[in-house]
Amino acid sequence: MQDNPENFTRFFLIRRQAAKTRPLGRACVALLLADRPGSLRDALSAFAEGSLNLRSLVSRPAPDAGPFKYRFYCEIDRADPAALDAALAKIEGESRILGAY
């Protein structure tokens, strides 16, 4: 146990849900982008064009995708389901919505 008031833990309930019933709120998305210069910029531009605000962007190695491949995890604020789906359709590579809350 930590007694530091700045420490906290988030718990997520993740389940499969139809796109039209996802709530308006935050969403977590995983991206495995094409291996070319500017692919991350293009992905971020797709979010900006859809007026989607990123709260965080983290990269982690994706050993299942091959050597030197990285998966990007994004947390998006006030993610309108239609805007999020449109932005993900524009992204070159794999994208997966991990959850919305």
N, C-alpha and C positions, 0 to 999 in steps of 0.2 A: 504494500500500500504506500502510496505517496501522500504526503501531507502538504505539498505545494499547491496553492489554489489556482495556479496557472496551468496545471496538468489536467487534462480531461480526455475522455474517450468517447468516440462516436460509435453508435451501433446502427447498422442498416438492416432493414428487412428487404431482401431481394426476392422478387417473384416475377414470373412471366405475366405480362399484361398486354392487352391490345393497345396499339399506338394511340388510338382515339380516346382512350380512357386514362392516359398518363396525366397526372396532375400538373398544373402550372406551378412551378417551383424550381428547385435545383435538380440538376441531372448530372450523373457521372457517366462519362463516355471513355472507351478505350479505342485508340487509333493505332494501326500498324500501317505506316505511310510508305509510299513508293520510295525506292532508294534512288533519289535524284536531287540535285540542288534545287532548293526552293519549295520542296514539298510541304515542309512545316509552315512556311509563310503562306502557301496557297490554302492550307487547311484553316489557318487562323483567319485568313481573308474571308473564307466561306462563313465562318462564325460571325465576323464583323458585318458582312453584308446582310445577314439575317437578324441583326441587332441583338446578338447573343453575347453576353458578358461572361468572360472566363474568370472564375475566382482563383483557380489554381491550374497549373500545368506541370506535370511531373513525368520524367522519362525513366524507364527501367529497361534493362536488357530483356530481349525476347528470345531466349535460347531455342524455343520451339520453332522459331521462324528462320533460324540460321545464324551463323556467326556475324557479329557486329550489327545485328538488327535491334532496333529499340521500339518499344511500345510506349505511346504517350497516353497518360491518363489525365482527363480534363474534368474539372468541376465547373458547371455552367450555372449561373444565376438566372432566376426567373425564366426558365427554359420553356418557351411556348412549344408544345409538341409539333405543330406544323412547321414552325421555323427551324426547329432542330432537325426534323426529318429532311427538310429541303437542304440544309447546310451539309448534312451527312451524305446526301446524294451527290453533292458536288465534289466531295473529297476523293482523291485518287488513292486507293488503298483499301484496307479493311477498317470498318468501324463497327462498334458494338455499344449499344446503350446498356450500361451495367445496372442502372437503376435511376429512379426519379423519386424525389421526396419533397 
